[in-house]
Amino acid sequence: YNNYTMRILEDNQGRLLTLTRTGIFLLNKERAAFDKVISFENGVDFSISSKVFIDNLGQVWILSENALQRYDNLFNYQGKYELNGTVGASIYDGASSLYLVYPDRIRRFDLSSMQLTDNVGRLEQIVPRQIIHISALGSNQMIIITRDDHYCYNFITNALYSHTDNNLPYWIPSERFVINSVTKSNNGTVYFATNNGFR
């Protein structure tokens, strides 16, 4: 149960890692076995709700409700960064920014400078309390679903589109829907995987 795989990750070197309740394991291709490279049993701030992602430098980040922990690409512990509040949702832009949704605002953690900033461009227009779901959409966009609208944000151009853009369908989930993931097809159609099927 404790080594149940919660997620499979791949770093920028093509190495495969598995996330479990007790730690992160690296696939040893020569032995066809997994070796534990990060343990959650020695005071690491990790829970079932924590998120783990690998940046474009191969560093491993563990995000809890109020802190970030960083490991280099050799899995050596590099430090812990307090986030000054409770984070409800987050999205990594694939480059050097981690967007964090707080109860009262959206903030950005710069992975290069290790600084927390309020500079989030046009995302300031969105009220955090209204956010139902946030996820990556392709390599340079994210989709934000609020209680009364959909938004698509482009990390590169800082453009923010509402459902009135042709690429975004106007569908607001009711309370009975739980959105598990969102994806976008080559022709621009956005699909929602929910607990009640696809939309």
N, C-alpha and C positions, 0 to 999 in steps of 0.2 A: 504493500500500500504506500509506504513512504517513498519508494523509488518509482512510483507511477509517473509516466512521462506526461507532463502537462503541455509541453511545447517542444518543437524541434527548431533549432536555430542554425544558420549558416553564416560564417564570418567572411571577411573579404579575401581570405586565402582558400576558401572552399572547404574549410573544416566544418564538420557537423557536430553540433552540441545538442544535448537533450536537457531540458529543464525539469527537475523533479522537486518534491517537497523537501528533500534533504540537501540538494545542491545541483550543480551543473556538471555534466559529464561530457568528455570529449571522446569521439570515436577514434580508436586506435586501429587503423586499417590493416596494419601488419598482423595484429593479434585477433582482429575481428571482434573487439571487445571495447567497452566504454570505461574510461578512467575518470574518476572524480577530480576535477580541477578547481572547483570552488565549492566549499562546504558551507551549508547554512546552519551548522550545528555549533558554531563557535562564536556566538554573539552577533552574527550577521542579521541586519534588520530585514527580514523577509517573512511574508505571510502569503496566504492563498490569493490575496488581492493584489500583491505586488506585481509589477511588470518588469520584464527583462528585455533589453534590446542591445544590439551590437552596432556601434557606429561605423563610419566609413574608414576608420583607422584600425578596426578590429578590437577596439576596447569594449568591454562588457559593462553595462550599466544596469543597476538594480534600483527601480523606483518604487518607493513605498509611499504612504499617504503624505509624509512630510519631510522626506529626505531622499537624496540620491547617493548611491555608493558606486565607486568606479574601480574597475580592474583593467590593467593593461592587456595587450594582446598575448602576453605570456601568463596571464591570470594571476598576476601579483596585485595585491590590494593597494590602491592609490589614494584612498581617502573617502570621506563622507561629507556631503554638502547639504546643509539645512535649507529647506524651501520656504520657511517662514509662513506656514499655514497648511491647511489640509487640501490636498490635490484630489479632485474628483475624477478627472479624465486627463489624458495626455496623448500627444502624437509627436513622433520623431519625423523630421522633414527629410531624412536621408543624407543630410550634410552636417551642419554644425548647430542646429537649433532643436530644442525640445520645447514644444508648446504645452503649457500647463493650464488646466481649467480650475480656478479657485471658486469658492462660493460667490465672490463679488467681482471677479475680473479674470481676464485671460492674461497670463504672463509668459515670458520666454526665457528659458535657461540656455545661455550660450555655452556650448560644450568646449569651445576653444579657450575662452577666457575664464570659464567656470563662474560666470556672473549671472545673476538673476536680474532681468530687466522688464520694464513695462512697455518697451518698444515692440508692439505687435502689429503695427501698421493698421490696416482697415479692419482687423479683427476686433478692434475696440468697439465697433458698432454692435456687436452681438452681446446680449445679456446672458452671462453664464448660468443663471438660475433657470433659464429656459431651455438649456441644452439637454437633449435626450440621448444623442449619440454623436460620437466623433470618431472618424477613422481615416486612414490613408486612402487615397484614390489615385492609383498609378504611382509614378515615381516623384512627381512634383506638385501634387495637389492633395487636399483633404476635403472631406465632406462633413458638414455640420448640420445635424437635424435638430431643430428646436421645436417647441410646442406648436408653433404656428407657421413655420417656414423651413425651407432647405437652403443651404448655402454651399457654394464650392469656392475654396480659397486656393489660389496659386502661390506657392512659396517663392517662385522666381520673380513673377511680375507684380506681386502684392495685389492682384486683382481679386475682388470678392463679388461673386455672382449669386443672385437669389434664384428661386425656382422659375422666375420669368425667363431665364436663359434657356435656350432650346435644348441644352444637354441635360437639364434637370427636370425630372417629372414632378408634378405637384401631387404628392401623396403624404399625408400626415398620419403617422401611426396612432392608433387609439391605445388606451391603457392596456388592452389585452395583448398587444404586440411587444415582443422583445427582439430587438435587432441584434443579431449575432455578428454579421459582417456585411460589408458593402463592396461591390466591385463594379468596374466600368468596362464595357465591351469596346472593341475597336471602332465601332460606329457611333460611340458616344452614349449608348444607353446605359443607365445606372440600374443595377440590380441590388435588391435588399434581401438578405437571407434572414428570415425571422423564425420564431418558434411556431409560426403558422404557415410556413411555406415561403416561396419566393414572391417578390413584388417588383 
